[in-house]
Amino acid sequence: MRVAALSQNLTQQDFEEGRILLINKPLRWTSFDVVNKVRYLLRNQFHLKKIKVGHAGTLDPLATGLLVICTGRMTKQIEALQASSKEYVATFMLGATTPSFDRETEIDRTYSTEGITREKVEEVLKTFIGEQDQVPPLFSAKQIDGQRAYVAARKGHDIELKPSRITIDELELVNCSLPQVVVRIKCSKGTYIRALARDFGQRLGSGAYLHDLCRTASGDFRIENAIDILEFEKNIRNMKPAEENIVK
C-alpha cells in the first residue's frame, strides 16, 4: 500500500496513480467533508479537472480520529480496506440514554447508577467479547425501504432494523470514573460503538450513551501516523503543480 508521506516531493501523478492518506478527522466534520476537502485541495493545487477521492470507513461527525482516505487508482482498494478491523477509544456516560445513543440528540431518560462498581463494569465488559448480533442505531446510515435509517428516525417514523453479525476481539477498561467509563475496543467492520454503549448500559441494569469516540486504528494504519486536515492543506499548498497541467 502506497501511503503518502507529505514530506516527499509528491506530484499530481502520484495522487492520480493512487495514494493512501491518513487524516485525523476533526470533531463535527463528516467523513465526506474530509473527502471533499482533500479532493478540492488536490484539484485546485494541481489544476486537475477531476480526481477520484474516497474514504475507507465512515466516522460519525461527533467522532474524531483516523480516517483512511484513498486517491486515484487506490480507490479500487477501498472495499478491501473497509473490511479490516478497527480500534477505538470510547467514553460511555452511564445513567442516561439518548435517541441517537450519542450526544447528537438530547437525553430522553435517566437511570439509577446505584450499585454499579468498577468490578461490575469489568464483569459486564467481558460479556461482549466474541462474535454476536448487534442491532444498529436508528440514527444510522443503514438502508431501510430505500432510505437511510436516520432520515426516517428524524421524521419520527417507527422503524425496526435487523441485527448485524459483528465481532469484538478486545474490550479493555481504560478508566472508570463513574458515571464515565473509558474503554478501548478492537472490533470488526460494521460495529456501531453507539450501539455498544446502549447494550452496555442495559446489561448493567442502567442506561448509557456514547459521550466521546476516537478511532485509533484501521487495519495496520494507526492514528499516530495521521495528519490534521489543516496541516495537510498547508503541505499540499506548498507542493508545485506540473507545468503541463497549469491552465493558462
SERO-4910 file (N, C-alpha, C, O; in steps of 0.05 Angstrom, whole numbers):
BEGIN
 pado doro    nc1    nc2    nc3   cac1   cac2   cac3    cc1    cc2    cc3    oc1    oc2    oc3
  Met    A     17    -24      0      0      0      0     18     25      0     36     27     16
  Arg    A     12     43    -18     28     68    -20     15     90     -3     -2    104    -12
  Val    A     26     92     21     16    113     39     32    138     34     57    137     34
  Ala    A     19    160     30     32    185     23     45    197     48     31    204     67
  Ala    A     71    201     46     85    217     66     89    245     54    103    248     35
  Leu    A     75    265     66     73    290     53     99    306     54    100    328     42
  Ser    A    119    296     67    145    309     66    159    303     40    179    316     33
  Gln    A    149    283     25    160    276      0    153    297    -21    134    312    -17
  Asn    A    168    298    -43    162    316    -65    142    303    -83    149    294   -105
  Leu    A    117    301    -74     96    287    -89     85    305   -111     86    330   -109
  Thr    A     76    293   -132     64    307   -155     35    298   -158     26    280   -145
  Gln    A     21    312   -177     -6    303   -182     -7    275   -193    -27    261   -189
  Gln    A     14    267   -208     14    240   -218     14    219   -196      2    198   -198
  Asp    A     28    226   -174     28    207   -151      0    203   -139     -8    181   -133
  Phe    A    -15    225   -137    -42    224   -126    -61    210   -145    -79    196   -137
  Glu    A    -57    214   -171    -74    202   -191    -68    172   -193    -87    156   -196
  Glu    A    -43    164   -192    -36    136   -192    -47    122   -167    -54     98   -167
  Gly    A    -49    137   -145    -61    126   -121    -44    128    -96    -22    117    -96
  Arg    A    -54    141    -76    -41    143    -51    -62    139    -28    -85    145    -32
  Ile    A    -52    130     -6    -69    128     18    -61    151     37    -37    154     43
  Leu    A    -80    167     45    -75    189     63    -88    183     90   -111    174     91
  Leu    A    -73    187    111    -83    182    138    -90    209    151    -71    225    157
  Ile    A   -115    215    154   -124    241    164   -136    237    192   -152    219    197
  Asn    A   -130    256    209   -142    257    236   -167    274    234   -165    299    234
  Lys    A   -190    261    232   -215    276    227   -222    294    251   -222    285    274
  Pro    A   -228    319    244   -236    338    266   -264    332    276   -281    321    262
  Leu    A   -270    341    300   -296    340    312   -316    356    295   -310    378    286
  Arg    A   -340    344    291   -362    356    276   -359    356    246   -377    364    232
  Trp    A   -336    348    235   -334    343    207   -346    316    200   -342    297    215
  Thr    A   -360    314    178   -368    288    168   -345    276    153   -326    290    145
  Ser    A   -346    250    148   -325    237    132   -325    248    104   -303    251     92
  Phe    A   -348    255     93   -350    266     66   -339    295     66   -330    304     45
  Asp    A   -341    309     88   -328    336     90   -298    333     85   -286    349     70
  Val    A   -286    313     97   -257    309     93   -251    301     65   -232    311     53
  Val    A   -267    282     53   -263    274     26   -265    298      7   -248    301    -11
  Asn    A   -285    314     11   -289    337     -7   -267    358     -4   -258    370    -24
  Lys    A   -257    361     20   -235    380     25   -209    370     11   -196    386     -2
  Val    A   -203    344     14   -180    333      1   -182    335    -30   -163    343    -43
  Arg    A   -206    328    -40   -210    330    -69   -206    359    -79   -193    363   -100
  Tyr    A   -218    378    -65   -215    406    -73   -186    415    -73   -177    428    -92
  Leu    A   -172    408    -52   -144    416    -50   -127    405    -72   -110    419    -84
  Leu    A   -131    379    -78   -115    367   -100   -122    378   -127   -104    384   -143
  Arg    A   -148    382   -132   -156    394   -158   -146    422   -161   -136    430   -182
  Asn    A   -148    438   -139   -140    466   -141   -110    469   -143   -100    485   -159
  Gln    A    -95    454   -127    -66    458   -127    -53    447   -152    -34    459   -162
  Phe    A    -63    425   -162    -50    412   -185    -65    418   -211    -59    406   -232
  His    A    -86    435   -210   -100    444   -234   -112    419   -249   -109    417   -273
  Leu    A   -125    402   -234   -137    378   -245   -167    382   -249   -180    394   -232
  Lys    A   -177    372   -271   -206    374   -276   -221    355   -258   -243    362   -248
  Lys    A   -209    332   -252   -222    314   -234   -201    295   -223   -180    290   -235
  Ile    A   -207    284   -199   -190    263   -187   -208    247   -168   -224    259   -153
  Lys    A   -204    221   -168   -220    204   -150   -209    206   -122   -185    204   -117
  Val    A   -228    210   -103   -221    210    -74   -244    197    -59   -267    202    -64
  Gly    A   -237    179    -40   -257    166    -24   -246    158      3   -222    159      7
  His    A   -263    150     21   -254    142     48   -260    112     52   -279    101     40
  Ala    A   -245    100     70   -248     71     75   -259     67    103   -246     54    120
  Gly    A   -283     77    108   -296     73    134   -305     98    146   -289    115    154
  Thr    A   -332    101    148   -344    126    159   -339    130    188   -339    111    204
  Leu    A   -335    155    195   -335    164    223   -358    184    227   -361    202    210
  Asp    A   -373    181    249   -395    200    254   -383    228    259   -360    231    267
  Pro    A   -399    248    254   -390    276    259   -379    281    287   -360    296    290
  Leu    A   -391    268    307   -382    273    335   -359    255    343   -350    256    366
  Ala    A   -349    239    324   -325    223    329   -300    237    317   -303    252    297
  Thr    A   -278    231    328   -252    241    317   -234    217    311   -242    194    315
  Gly    A   -211    223    300   -191    202    296   -186    194    268   -191    209    249
  Leu    A   -175    170    264   -164    161    239   -185    157    218   -204    142    221
  Leu    A   -181    172    196   -198    168    172   -179    161    149   -161    177    142
  Val    A   -182    138    137   -165    129    115   -177    139     89   -199    132     81
  Ile    A   -162    156     75   -170    168     50   -154    156     27   -130    154     29
  Cys    A   -168    149      6   -154    138    -18   -158    157    -41   -179    169    -45
  Thr    A   -137    160    -57   -138    177    -81   -132    161   -106   -120    139   -105
  Gly    A   -141    171   -129   -135    159   -155   -142    129   -156   -163    121   -147
  Arg    A   -124    114   -167   -129     85   -171   -130     70   -145   -140     47   -144
  Met    A   -120     82   -123   -121     68    -98   -150     66    -87   -156     51    -69
  Thr    A   -168     82    -99   -197     80    -91   -208     52    -96   -228     44    -85
  Lys    A   -195     37   -115   -204     10   -120   -200     -9    -96   -211    -30    -95
  Gln    A   -183      0    -78   -177    -16    -54   -195    -10    -30   -192    -22     -9
  Ile    A   -213      9    -34   -230     18    -11   -245     -5      2   -246     -7     26
  Glu    A   -258    -22    -14   -274    -44     -3   -257    -62     14   -266    -71     35
  Ala    A   -233    -69      5   -215    -86     20   -206    -73     46   -204    -85     67
  Leu    A   -200    -47     44   -192    -32     68   -214    -29     88   -209    -30    112
  Gln    A   -239    -26     79   -262    -24     97   -266    -49    113   -276    -49    135
  Ala    A   -258    -72    101   -263    -98    114   -244   -103    138   -249   -122    153
  Ser    A   -224    -87    141   -204    -91    163   -216    -84    190   -236    -70    192
  Ser    A   -204    -94    211   -213    -89    238   -208    -60    246   -190    -47    234
  Lys    A   -222    -50    265   -220    -22    274   -214    -22    304   -221    -41    319
  Glu    A   -201      0    313   -196      3    341   -204     31    350   -200     50    336
  Tyr    A   -217     32    373   -228     58    383   -222     61    413   -217     42    427
  Val    A   -222     86    421   -223     93    450   -249    108    453   -253    129    441
  Ala    A   -267     97    470   -294    108    473   -299    115    502   -290    102    521
  Thr    A   -314    137    506   -324    144    533   -354    140    534   -369    153    519
  Phe    A   -363    122    552   -391    118    557   -400    133    581   -386    133    602
  Met    A   -423    147    579   -435    160    602   -458    144    612   -478    139    598
  Leu    A   -455    135    637   -476    118    649   -498    135    661   -495    158    668
  Gly    A   -521    122    665   -544    135    679   -562    151    661   -580    164    672
  Ala    A   -559    150    635   -577    164    617   -575    152    589   -556    138    582
  Thr    A   -596    158    573   -596    149    545   -605    173    528   -617    192    537
  Thr    A   -599    170    502   -608    190    482   -619    174    458   -611    151    454
  Pro    A   -636    185    442   -647    170    419   -626    162    399   -629    141    386
  Ser    A   -605    177    396   -584    170    377   -561    154    389   -543    146    376
  Phe    A   -563    150    416   -543    135    431   -516    150    434   -496    139    443
  Asp    A   -516    176    426   -493    193    430   -502    221    436   -526    225    443
  Arg    A   -485    241    434   -492    269    441   -506    284    419   -511    308    422
  Glu    A   -511    271    396   -525    285    375   -553    294    383   -563    314    374
  Thr    A   -566    278    400   -593    284    409   -593    287    440   -574    278    453
  Glu    A   -614    300    450   -616    305    479   -623    280    495   -634    261    484
  Ile    A   -615    280    520   -622    258    538   -652    255    540   -667    274    544
  Asp    A   -662    230    536   -690    225    537   -699    210    563   -722    212    571
  Arg    A   -680    196    575   -686    182    600   -662    181    618   -639    181    609
  Thr    A   -667    181    644   -645    178    663   -650    153    680   -672    145    684
  Tyr    A   -628    142    690   -629    117    705   -611    119    730   -593    135    731
  Ser    A   -617    101    748   -600     99    772   -574     85    766   -574     66    750
  Thr    A   -553     94    777   -527     80    775   -518     68    802   -496     60    805
  Glu    A   -537     68    820   -531     57    847   -524     27    844   -538     12    831
  Gly    A   -503     20    857   -494     -8    857   -474    -15    835   -463    -36    834
  Ile    A   -470      4    816   -450     -1    795   -422      6    805   -417     28    814
  Thr    A   -405    -14    804   -377    -11    813   -358    -17    790   -366    -27    769
  Arg    A   -333    -11    795   -312    -18    775   -312    -48    769   -310    -56    746
  Glu    A   -315    -64    790   -315    -93    787   -339   -102    769   -336   -120    752
  Lys    A   -362    -90    773   -386    -96    757   -382    -88    729   -389   -102    710
  Val    A   -370    -64    724   -364    -55    697   -346    -74    683   -351    -82    660
  Glu    A   -324    -83    696   -306   -102    683   -319   -128    677   -314   -141    656
  Glu    A   -336   -137    695   -350   -163    691   -369   -161    667   -369   -180    651
  Val    A   -383   -139    664   -402   -136    641   -387   -133    615   -395   -144    595
  Leu    A   -365   -118    615   -349   -115    591   -341   -142    579   -340   -145    555
  Lys    A   -333   -160    596   -324   -186    587   -346   -201    571   -339   -218    554
  Thr    A   -371   -195    577   -393   -210    563   -396   -202    534   -410   -215    519
  Phe    A   -382   -180    526   -385   -171    498   -363   -182    480   -363   -178    456
  Ile    A   -343   -196    491   -321   -207    475   -332   -229    458   -346   -247    467
  Gly    A   -324   -228    432   -332   -250    414   -351   -242    393   -358   -219    390
  Glu    A   -361   -262    378   -380   -258    356   -408   -255    367   -415   -269    386
  Gln    A   -424   -237    356   -450   -232    367   -467   -217    347   -457   -206    327
  Asp    A   -493   -215    353   -512   -199    337   -515   -171    350   -516   -169    375
  Gln    A   -515   -151    334   -518   -123    344   -539   -109    327   -538   -108    303
  Val    A   -558    -97    341   -579    -81    327   -568    -53    323   -561    -40    342
  Pro    A   -566    -44    298   -555    -17    292   -572      5    304   -596      1    309
  Pro    A   -561     28    308   -577     51    318   -597     60    296   -591     58    272
  Leu    A   -620     70    305   -639     81    285   -627    105    271   -631    110    247
  Phe    A   -611    121    286   -597    144    274   -571    134    262   -549    138    272
  Ser    A   -574    120    239   -550    109    225   -556    110    195   -577    117    186
  Ala    A   -535    103    180   -537    105    151   -548     79    139   -547     75    114
  Lys    A   -557     61    155   -569     36    145   -592     41    127   -608     59    132
  Gln    A   -594     26    105   -616     29     86   -641     13     96   -638    -10    103
  Ile    A   -664     26     95   -689     13    101   -711     24     83   -716     48     84
  Asp    A   -723      7     67   -744     15     48   -734     38     30   -749     57     24
  Gly    A   -709     36     21   -698     55      2   -689     81     13   -681     99     -3
  Gln    A   -688     84     39   -678    109     51   -660    103     75   -662     82     87
  Arg    A   -644    123     82   -626    120    105   -643    119    131   -663    133    133
  Ala    A   -635    102    149   -650     99    174   -652    125    189   -673    131    201
  Tyr    A   -631    142    189   -632    166    204   -653    186    193   -663    203    208
  Val    A   -658    184    167   -679    201    155   -706    195    167   -721    213    175
  Ala    A   -712    169    168   -738    160    180   -739    166    210   -760    174    220
  Ala    A   -716    162    223   -716    167    252   -721    196    259   -735    202    278
  Arg    A   -709    214    243   -713    242    249   -741    252    242   -750    272    252
  Lys    A   -755    237    226   -783    243    220   -802    231    240   -826    235    239
  Gly    A   -791    215    259   -807    203    280   -820    178    271   -839    168    285
  His    A   -812    166    249   -824    141    239   -816    118    257   -793    116    267
  Asp    A   -834     99    261   -829     75    276   -817     54    258   -831     42    242
  Ile    A   -791     49    260   -777     30    242   -762     10    259   -756     14    283
  Glu    A   -756    -13    247   -741    -34    261   -719    -44    243   -723    -51    220
  Leu    A   -695    -43    254   -671    -52    239   -664    -80    247   -665    -88    270
  Lys    A   -655    -96    227   -647   -123    233   -619   -123    245   -602   -106    238
  Pro    A   -613   -142    262   -586   -143    274   -565   -151    254   -571   -166    235
  Ser    A   -541   -142    258   -518   -149    242   -499   -166    258   -497   -163    283
  Arg    A   -485   -184    244   -465   -201    258   -439   -186    260   -428   -178    240
  Ile    A   -429   -182    284   -404   -168    288   -386   -185    307   -394   -205    318
  Thr    A   -361   -176    309   -342   -189    327   -327   -168    343   -316   -150    331
  Ile    A   -326   -171    369   -309   -154    386   -286   -171    396   -290   -190    411
  Asp    A   -262   -164    387   -238   -180    393   -226   -173    420   -218   -190    435
  Glu    A   -226   -147    426   -215   -137    451   -232   -115    462   -242    -98    447
  Leu    A   -236   -115    489   -251    -94    502   -238    -89    530   -242   -105    548
  Glu    A   -223    -68    531   -206    -63    555   -216    -38    569   -221    -17    557
  Leu    A   -219    -40    596   -226    -17    612   -201      0    616   -181     -8    627
  Val    A   -203     25    606   -180     44    608   -183     61    633   -163     66    647
  Asn    A   -207     70    638   -211     87    662   -240     84    671   -258     82    655
  Cys    A   -244     84    697   -271     82    708   -275    104    729   -268    101    752
  Ser    A   -286    126    720   -292    149    738   -322    153    737   -331    172    724
  Leu    A   -337    136    749   -366    135    747   -378    163    752   -370    177    770
  Pro    A   -397    171    734   -411    155    715   -398    152    687   -410    141    669
  Gln    A   -373    161    684   -359    158    659   -341    133    659   -328    127    678
  Val    A   -342    118    636   -326     95    633   -311     97    606   -324    101    585
  Val    A   -285     95    607   -269     96    582   -259     69    575   -247     55    592
  Val    A   -264     60    550   -256     33    541   -241     35    515   -245     53    499
  Arg    A   -223     15    511   -210     11    485   -223    -13    472   -226    -34    485
  Ile    A   -230    -10    447   -246    -30    433   -232    -38    407   -225    -20    391
  Lys    A   -227    -63    402   -218    -73    376   -241    -91    365   -249   -110    378
  Cys    A   -251    -84    341   -275    -97    332   -275   -100    302   -258    -89    288
  Ser    A   -295   -114    292   -298   -119    263   -311    -95    249   -323    -77    262
  Lys    A   -309    -96    223   -324    -76    207   -354    -78    213   -364    -99    219
  Gly    A   -367    -55    213   -395    -54    217   -404    -53    246   -428    -53    251
  Thr    A   -385    -52    265   -392    -49    293   -400    -20    299   -384     -2    293
  Tyr    A   -422    -16    311   -431     11    320   -424     14    349   -435      0    366
  Ile    A   -405     32    355   -397     36    383   -420     49    398   -423     45    423
  Arg    A   -437     65    385   -460     77    398   -479     55    407   -491     56    429
  Ala    A   -483     34    391   -500     12    398   -488     -4    421   -502    -15    438
  Leu    A   -461     -6    421   -447    -20    443   -452     -5    469   -456    -17    490
  Ala    A   -452     22    468   -457     38    492   -486     32    503   -490     28    527
  Arg    A   -505     31    484   -533     24    492   -534     -3    505   -546     -5    527
  Asp    A   -522    -23    493   -524    -50    503   -509    -53    530   -517    -68    548
  Phe    A   -487    -38    532   -471    -39    557   -487    -28    580   -488    -40    602
  Gly    A   -501     -6    575   -518      5    596   -540    -13    605   -546    -16    628
  Gln    A   -552    -26    585   -574    -45    591   -565    -69    607   -578    -77    626
  Arg    A   -541    -79    601   -531   -103    616   -523    -95    644   -521   -112    662
  Leu    A   -517    -69    648   -511    -60    675   -536    -55    691   -535    -49    715
  Gly    A   -559    -58    678   -584    -52    692   -589    -22    695   -604    -13    713
  Ser    A   -577     -7    677   -580     22    678   -584     32    649   -598     19    634
  Gly    A   -572     54    642   -572     64    615   -545     76    609   -529     82    627
  Ala    A   -538     80    583   -513     92    576   -515    103    548   -530     93    531
  Tyr    A   -498    123    542   -496    133    515   -466    140    510   -450    143    528
  Leu    A   -460    142    484   -432    148    476   -427    178    479   -440    194    467
  His    A   -407    185    496   -401    213    501   -378    223    482   -380    245    471
  Asp    A   -358    206    479   -335    213    461   -325    188    448   -327    166    459
  Leu    A   -315    192    423   -304    169    408   -281    178    391   -282    198    377
  Cys    A   -259    163    392   -236    168    375   -227    142    362   -222    122    376
  Arg    A   -226    141    336   -215    117    322   -185    119    323   -173    138    313
  Thr    A   -172     98    334   -143     98    337   -129     81    317   -104     83    313
  Ala    A   -143     63    304   -131     46    284   -151     35    265   -175     31    271
  Ser    A   -142     30    240   -159     16    220   -140     -2    205   -123      6    190
  Gly    A   -144    -28    209   -125    -48    199    -97    -43    210    -94    -41    234
  Asp    A    -77    -40    193    -50    -35    201    -43     -5    204    -21      2    213
  Phe    A    -62     12    198    -58     41    199    -65     51    227    -85     42    239
  Arg    A    -49     70    238    -54     80    265    -55    110    265    -44    124    248
  Ile    A    -69    120    285    -73    149    288    -47    164    292    -45    187    284
  Glu    A    -27    151    303     -1    164    307     11    173    281     28    192    281
  Asn    A      4    161    259     15    168    233     -3    186    217      3    192    193
  Ala    A    -25    195    229    -45    212    214    -37    241    216    -21    248    234
  Ile    A    -48    257    199    -42    286    198    -68    301    200    -89    293    190
  Asp    A    -67    324    214    -91    341    216    -97    353    189    -79    357    172
  Ile    A   -123    358    184   -131    368    158   -119    395    151   -113    400    128
  Leu    A   -115    412    171   -103    438    166    -74    436    159    -63    451    142
  Glu    A    -60    417    172    -32    412    165    -30    400    137    -12    406    122
  Phe    A    -49    382    130    -50    371    103    -53    393     83    -39    393     62
  Glu    A    -71    412     88    -76    434     69    -50    450     66    -43    458     43
  Lys    A    -37    456     88    -12    472     86      9    458     69     22    470     53
  Asn    A     12    432     73     32    416     58     25    415     28     42    418     11
  Ile    A     -1    411     22     -9    410     -6     -4    436    -20      5    437    -43
  Arg    A    -10    458     -7     -7    485    -19     22    491    -24     29    509    -40
  Asn    A     40    478    -10     69    482    -14     80    465    -37    104    468    -44
  Met    A     64    447    -48     73    430    -70     69    444    -96     50    460   -100
  Lys    A     87    440   -115     87    453   -141     72    436   -162     78    412   -164
  Pro    A     53    448   -176     40    433   -197     58    430   -221     76    446   -226
  Ala    A     54    409   -237     69    405   -262     61    427   -282     38    433   -284
  Glu    A     80    437   -296     75    459   -314     55    452   -336     39    469   -344
  Glu    A     55    427   -345     37    420   -366      8    420   -358    -10    420   -374
  Asn    A      3    419   -331    -25    418   -322    -36    445   -315    -60    448   -309
  Ile    A    -19    466   -317    -29    493   -309    -45    505   -332    -36    506   -355
  Val    A    -69    513   -326    -87    524   -346    -80    554   -349    -80    569   -330
  Lys    A    -73    562   -374    -65    590   -379    -87    605   -393    -84    628   -399
***
